[in-house]
Amino acid sequence: MAKIKLNGKNISILEDTSLLSLLEKYKIDKKKIAIELNGKIVQKNRFQKTFLKNLDRVELVHFIGGG
């Protein structure tokens, strides 16, 4: 198990969890989100290839339309 901080909350995940798997676990649409990993924005095409490690900090930012 690995411990990460997700939007300021400590959670435990399986080791070798990708960002895409994290989004799927929480049923988050990858089209309407930006992910910051340890202070750096991750490109959408890297979600599946970016794996989380112990003590990583992840911030998920949702895009909301309005008018």
Secondary structure, 3 states (H helix, E strand, C coil): CEEEEECCEEEEECCCCEHHHHHHHCCCCHHHEEEEECCEEECHHHCCCCECCCCCEEEEEECCCCC
